[in-house]
């Protein structure tokens, strides 16, 4: 597709998005006020479905998908997430959530933006170069993964040309977009570590075998060993987020537990981290006269952006009033990566830092509140990615 036609298509989508923004911002506020946890997003999904211009299908429990544009050919999917987080909100916004669930990762913004894009695309109808499949995915924040379910069920039969997504990020500047080829997010596996010892009175530790002491040394060793098992030029990290054990200060308990996350950019490092945990837990537990076991929950793979889609999208960002951010890669993870089994992927990160009225807070923070203007920014990036995915296989024509 010649560049002039491509840019004209994007311009018309952007005009349509602009018309839809007041309605989309209202939807964002409604969604933010009533967040729901993974696999329980019934009201959220119904609210989204009520704003879509076409009937949608229910998938993966609470998920929704809707297609607009041409019926034939390979469509491009654009994904947004339905679920909130188990966090008590402290933003003080007039539309803030009440209770212990919050949209603390921008999913409310992503959903509202995708509704705006879908309505704008529907208005163009058969003039679109490919169908647009709006994917409202359940359970991005918890297992079982909604993306993994969709990749194995509802989306597998669609013959997708590509699947794209945009995610807000508070560490990138307002008006900029992190969009790089290759691995941009890490794989993530969850492990539960159990150390079983022999209970005893705290005054007589020699009569028992202390699982808490063993587990404490395991935690320290895991962090130390991660720096010795992985090539330092690669990205990998171990985070122990939960420790459980004991019921009284003067009792050596029978067991202690920990839960940890293992993240890596490279496949070989992902395997190395899994093997390291098994070895460290078994060895240190045995040295303390205890028995250590590890239960692994396999999570999402590393998220690898398609080079052709990224290259085309970077060329188009200026037409949407946006700039390319400095190179952005992290050890964050996203189950969006599961869709890589179906089609080429591209995930863009939409900057928030410096936006009017935005208080800098990290993702998953109880005070994180993207401004309403982020709805338009995300929708514009979604449009750029859609157009880039439609035309990235014709780059030689430009």
Wavefront OBJ file of the C-alpha trace (Angstrom):
o trace
v 0.000 0.000 0.000
v 1.547 3.366 -0.978
v 2.425 5.587 1.906
v -0.083 8.287 0.996
v -2.950 5.782 1.135
v -1.663 4.362 4.409
v -1.423 7.762 6.051
v -4.843 8.710 4.719
v -6.331 5.586 6.327
v -4.684 6.396 9.635
v -5.876 9.987 9.430
v -9.471 8.912 8.934
v -9.255 6.516 11.869
v -7.807 9.263 14.047
v -10.621 11.618 13.073
v -13.147 8.977 14.034
v -11.413 8.345 17.353
v -11.486 12.057 18.125
v -15.266 12.086 17.651
v -15.617 9.061 19.942
v -13.441 10.321 22.787
v -16.088 12.040 24.963
v -18.105 8.830 25.015
v -14.971 6.733 25.573
v -13.837 8.884 28.512
v -17.249 8.445 30.112
v -16.904 4.678 29.680
v -13.409 4.751 31.171
v -14.727 6.440 34.301
v -17.529 3.906 34.678
v -15.122 1.022 34.261
v -12.665 2.519 36.725
v -15.345 2.933 39.374
v -16.399 -0.734 39.202
v -13.312 -2.915 38.713
v -13.571 -6.685 38.884
v -10.961 -9.363 39.491
v -9.715 -11.938 36.992
v -12.328 -14.344 35.599
v -15.106 -12.415 37.367
v -15.338 -9.441 34.981
v -19.063 -9.849 34.242
v -20.189 -6.230 34.699
v -17.063 -4.945 33.000
v -17.582 -7.124 29.939
v -21.263 -6.184 29.751
v -20.407 -2.473 29.918
v -17.896 -2.844 27.083
v -20.275 -4.914 24.968
v -22.967 -2.283 25.398
v -20.730 0.345 23.789
v -19.548 -1.690 20.805
v -21.106 -0.937 17.399
v -21.625 -4.634 16.551
v -22.675 -7.746 18.426
v -19.823 -9.508 20.147
v -19.129 -13.106 21.090
v -18.510 -14.278 24.640
v -15.249 -16.205 24.947
v -13.071 -17.684 27.711
v -15.755 -17.123 30.312
v -16.041 -13.355 30.579
v -14.073 -12.309 27.487
v -15.593 -10.586 24.467
v -14.513 -10.374 20.820
v -16.057 -8.291 18.044
v -15.117 -7.949 14.372
v -15.620 -4.898 12.165
v -14.572 -4.144 8.599
v -14.179 -6.617 5.742
v -15.341 -10.151 6.428
v -12.805 -11.857 4.187
v -9.057 -12.177 4.467
v -6.815 -12.321 7.505
v -7.903 -9.813 10.188
v -5.746 -7.907 12.657
v -6.635 -8.265 16.337
v -6.264 -5.467 18.880
v -6.314 -6.507 22.522
v -7.353 -4.838 25.788
v -7.645 -6.368 29.261
v -10.776 -6.605 31.399
v -9.501 -7.337 34.910
v -8.546 -5.200 37.880
v -6.187 -5.876 40.776
v -6.720 -6.799 44.446
v -5.649 -3.318 45.608
v -7.529 -0.761 47.683
v -7.507 2.467 45.664
v -6.080 5.671 47.161
v -6.260 8.079 44.209
v -9.029 10.270 45.650
v -10.593 10.598 42.195
v -14.335 11.304 42.115
v -14.772 8.122 40.068
v -12.400 6.000 42.174
v -13.313 2.449 43.135
v -14.733 1.610 46.541
v -13.467 -1.571 48.106
v -10.430 -3.766 47.677
v -10.291 -3.978 43.872
v -8.770 -1.363 41.583
v -7.787 -0.697 37.993
v -4.176 -0.078 38.970
v -2.577 -1.032 35.660
v -4.491 1.092 33.159
v -6.821 -1.624 31.884
v -9.793 0.740 32.144
v -7.967 3.122 29.786
v -7.056 0.327 27.360
v -10.661 -0.923 27.153
v -12.172 2.513 26.596
v -9.547 3.282 23.941
v -10.269 0.050 22.075
v -14.002 0.771 22.107
v -13.278 4.186 20.545
v -11.046 2.614 17.885
v -13.592 -0.115 17.122
v -16.395 2.420 16.673
v -14.169 4.564 14.428
v -13.136 1.539 12.363
v -16.741 0.347 12.056
v -17.667 3.710 10.512
v -15.153 3.046 7.711
v -16.530 -0.433 7.099
v -15.347 -2.071 3.867
v -12.857 0.727 3.290
v -10.572 -0.876 5.875
v -7.730 -2.930 4.373
v -8.405 -5.815 6.786
v -10.908 -6.770 9.395
v -10.301 -5.472 12.919
v -10.984 -7.938 15.740
v -11.417 -6.189 19.075
v -10.324 -8.590 21.818
v -11.382 -7.846 25.401
v -9.410 -10.414 27.313
v -10.118 -11.665 30.843
v -7.494 -12.412 33.474
v -4.283 -10.732 32.423
v -3.277 -10.293 36.062
v -3.824 -13.856 37.332
v -3.629 -17.510 36.407
v -5.098 -19.226 34.523
v -4.164 -16.742 31.831
v -6.980 -15.333 29.746
v -4.656 -14.844 26.788
v -3.508 -18.457 26.900
v -7.143 -19.581 26.925
v -8.046 -17.359 23.979
v -4.978 -18.400 21.993
v -6.007 -22.017 22.338
v -9.708 -21.488 21.706
v -11.569 -18.508 20.255
v -8.754 -16.810 18.319
v -7.057 -19.897 16.945
v -9.586 -20.321 14.129
v -9.588 -16.702 12.923
v -6.431 -16.886 10.816
v -5.071 -13.640 12.248
v -2.514 -11.646 10.277
v -1.231 -10.052 13.497
v -2.272 -9.106 17.014
v -1.300 -5.806 18.607
v -1.802 -3.944 21.872
v -0.913 -0.722 23.680
v -0.216 -0.369 27.404
v 0.202 2.800 29.451
v 3.498 3.229 31.281
v 4.351 5.881 33.907
v 8.112 5.735 33.288
v 7.901 6.982 29.695
v 7.306 10.603 28.769
v 3.890 11.943 27.814
v 3.600 12.077 24.031
v 6.147 9.303 23.552
v 5.699 5.625 22.781
v 8.046 2.788 23.646
v 8.064 0.617 20.535
v 11.038 -1.624 19.841
v 11.634 -4.827 17.910
v 12.592 -8.056 19.642
v 12.044 -9.025 23.265
v 10.508 -6.164 25.257
v 9.031 -8.058 28.244
v 10.257 -11.068 30.186
v 8.836 -14.522 30.593
v 7.387 -15.141 34.042
v 7.028 -18.391 35.990
v 5.635 -18.698 39.503
v 7.107 -21.094 42.056
v 5.863 -22.199 45.463
v 8.601 -23.445 47.771
v 7.788 -25.686 50.740
v 10.325 -26.635 53.401
v 9.302 -29.375 55.820
v 11.195 -29.783 59.069
v 10.592 -31.188 62.532
v 8.603 -29.075 65.007
v 9.975 -28.310 68.457
v 9.857 -25.840 71.337
v 11.838 -22.694 70.579
v 13.917 -23.248 73.715
v 15.068 -26.639 72.425
v 15.951 -26.090 68.770
v 18.285 -29.101 68.778
v 15.255 -31.337 69.232
v 13.767 -30.251 65.898
v 14.728 -29.201 62.410
v 13.946 -25.561 61.689
v 12.230 -24.978 58.300
v 12.102 -21.213 58.811
v 15.859 -20.913 59.155
v 16.301 -23.126 56.097
v 13.795 -21.094 54.094
v 15.448 -17.806 55.109
v 18.765 -19.042 53.736
v 17.046 -20.310 50.596
v 15.640 -16.836 49.939
v 19.068 -15.223 50.265
v 20.713 -17.922 48.156
v 18.171 -17.603 45.337
v 18.946 -13.930 44.886
v 22.695 -14.552 45.070
v 22.638 -17.514 42.706
v 20.564 -15.690 40.080
v 23.558 -13.407 39.575
v 25.845 -16.425 39.121
v 23.693 -18.694 36.947
v 22.738 -16.181 34.252
v 24.897 -14.438 31.670
v 25.088 -10.859 33.020
v 24.393 -9.364 29.580
v 20.925 -10.960 29.629
v 17.939 -9.833 31.668
v 16.727 -12.083 34.480
v 15.410 -11.594 37.982
v 14.071 -13.571 40.951
v 11.541 -11.967 43.284
v 10.353 -13.658 46.481
v 7.083 -11.962 47.302
v 5.505 -14.187 49.960
v 6.894 -15.845 53.110
v 4.690 -17.948 55.367
v 5.568 -20.015 58.423
v 4.925 -20.464 62.084
v 2.190 -19.444 64.493
v 4.045 -18.400 67.646
v 7.391 -16.815 68.417
v 8.547 -19.697 70.646
v 7.575 -22.606 68.382
v 9.637 -24.136 65.601
v 6.958 -25.098 63.062
v 6.693 -28.197 60.921
v 6.857 -26.307 57.631
v 7.415 -22.947 55.973
v 6.511 -21.702 52.503
v 7.545 -19.033 50.049
v 6.234 -17.899 46.672
v 8.454 -16.359 44.042
v 8.472 -15.131 40.440
v 11.178 -16.008 37.915
v 11.642 -13.640 34.975
v 13.952 -13.793 31.980
v 14.275 -12.402 28.463
v 16.020 -15.447 26.993
v 14.657 -18.997 26.805
v 17.892 -20.527 28.089
v 17.852 -18.239 31.126
v 14.244 -19.190 31.840
v 15.306 -22.842 31.988
v 18.374 -22.005 34.078
v 16.284 -20.172 36.679
v 13.904 -23.106 37.023
v 16.803 -25.520 37.490
v 18.496 -23.179 39.967
v 15.454 -23.022 42.228
v 15.155 -26.804 42.328
v 18.838 -27.235 43.202
v 19.022 -24.459 45.799
v 15.851 -25.502 47.601
v 16.764 -29.174 47.741
v 20.385 -28.579 48.754
v 19.882 -25.972 51.478
v 16.871 -27.758 52.947
v 18.889 -30.969 53.158
v 21.784 -29.140 54.837
v 19.350 -28.128 57.579
v 17.945 -31.604 57.978
v 14.748 -30.603 56.208
v 13.055 -31.538 52.943
v 12.455 -28.916 50.281
v 10.061 -29.135 47.342
v 9.190 -26.767 44.495
v 5.900 -26.475 42.616
v 6.224 -24.595 39.320
v 3.386 -22.762 37.576
v 4.473 -22.112 34.002
v 3.576 -18.575 33.010
v 3.821 -16.478 29.890
v 6.813 -16.588 27.535
v 8.915 -13.530 26.768
v 7.090 -10.954 24.654
v 8.830 -10.542 21.304
v 7.751 -7.696 19.030
v 7.657 -8.298 15.288
v 10.280 -6.204 13.522
v 8.216 -5.386 10.425
v 5.185 -4.154 12.376
v 7.390 -2.115 14.705
v 9.301 -0.501 11.836
v 6.103 0.552 10.071
v 4.446 1.760 13.278
v 7.456 3.886 14.222
v 7.182 5.609 10.829
v 3.496 6.360 11.459
v 3.688 7.670 15.024
v 4.403 11.223 13.896
v 1.151 11.274 11.926
v -0.638 10.562 15.206
v 1.103 13.412 17.039
v 3.410 11.043 18.949
v 7.153 10.462 19.203
v 9.251 7.347 19.582
v 10.599 7.012 23.125
v 14.175 5.958 23.867
v 14.612 2.182 23.692
v 12.325 0.542 26.241
v 12.611 -3.032 27.483
v 11.848 -4.372 30.933
v 11.488 -7.485 33.067
v 7.788 -6.821 33.329
v 5.668 -9.574 31.816
v 2.349 -9.770 30.024
v 0.339 -12.796 28.977
v -0.171 -11.022 25.638
v 2.970 -12.995 24.734
v 0.891 -16.191 24.499
v -0.687 -14.808 21.315
v 2.697 -15.199 19.637
v 1.693 -18.809 18.954
v -0.994 -17.475 16.577
v 0.481 -14.515 14.703
v 3.148 -11.787 14.745
v 2.871 -9.523 17.797
v 3.501 -5.894 18.621
v 3.079 -4.261 22.028
v 3.614 -0.516 22.447
v 4.055 1.343 25.731
v 2.286 4.706 25.949
v 4.034 7.252 28.144
v 2.304 9.031 31.043
v 5.135 10.915 32.763
v 4.555 14.656 32.534
v 0.910 14.453 31.462
v -1.220 17.253 32.886
v -2.637 16.260 36.259
v -0.735 12.963 36.430
v 1.040 12.079 39.680
v 3.997 9.829 38.967
v 3.274 6.429 40.477
v 4.406 2.965 39.332
v 2.079 0.394 37.820
v 0.068 -1.533 40.451
v 0.353 1.361 42.925
v -2.824 2.298 44.853
v -2.407 5.932 43.741
v -1.820 5.302 40.037
v -4.404 7.219 37.996
v -3.754 7.840 34.285
v -5.443 11.061 33.121
v -8.520 10.933 30.920
v -6.326 12.166 28.058
v -4.581 8.794 28.153
v -7.677 7.244 26.554
v -7.044 9.232 23.386
v -3.306 8.568 23.453
v -3.804 4.812 23.756
v -6.494 4.773 21.051
v -4.183 6.627 18.650
v -1.402 4.126 19.289
v -3.811 1.220 18.806
v -4.799 2.758 15.462
v -1.156 3.152 14.431
v -0.452 -0.477 15.298
v -3.522 -1.697 13.417
v -2.562 0.192 10.250
v 1.067 -0.904 10.576
v 0.021 -4.545 10.958
v -2.263 -4.278 7.920
v 0.524 -2.922 5.734
v 3.834 -4.172 7.189
v 4.018 -6.960 4.583
v 4.064 -4.362 1.797
v 6.933 -2.259 3.087
v 8.742 -2.430 -0.241
v 5.990 -0.377 -1.856
v 6.724 2.642 0.309
l 1 2 3 4 5 6 7 8 9 10 11 12 13 14 15 16 17 18 19 20 21 22 23 24 25 26 27 28 29 30 31 32 33 34 35 36 37 38 39 40 41 42 43 44 45 46 47 48 49 50 51 52 53 54 55 56 57 58 59 60 61 62 63 64 65 66 67 68 69 70 71 72 73 74 75 76 77 78 79 80 81 82 83 84 85 86 87 88 89 90 91 92 93 94 95 96 97 98 99 100 101 102 103 104 105 106 107 108 109 110 111 112 113 114 115 116 117 118 119 120 121 122 123 124 125 126 127 128 129 130 131 132 133 134 135 136 137 138 139 140 141 142 143 144 145 146 147 148 149 150 151 152 153 154 155 156 157 158 159 160 161 162 163 164 165 166 167 168 169 170 171 172 173 174 175 176 177 178 179 180 181 182 183 184 185 186 187 188 189 190 191 192 193 194 195 196 197 198 199 200 201 202 203 204 205 206 207 208 209 210 211 212 213 214 215 216 217 218 219 220 221 222 223 224 225 226 227 228 229 230 231 232 233 234 235 236 237 238 239 240 241 242 243 244 245 246 247 248 249 250 251 252 253 254 255 256 257 258 259 260 261 262 263 264 265 266 267 268 269 270 271 272 273 274 275 276 277 278 279 280 281 282 283 284 285 286 287 288 289 290 291 292 293 294 295 296 297 298 299 300 301 302 303 304 305 306 307 308 309 310 311 312 313 314 315 316 317 318 319 320 321 322 323 324 325 326 327 328 329 330 331 332 333 334 335 336 337 338 339 340 341 342 343 344 345 346 347 348 349 350 351 352 353 354 355 356 357 358 359 360 361 362 363 364 365 366 367 368 369 370 371 372 373 374 375 376 377 378 379 380 381 382 383 384 385 386 387 388 389 390 391 392 393 394 395 396 397 398
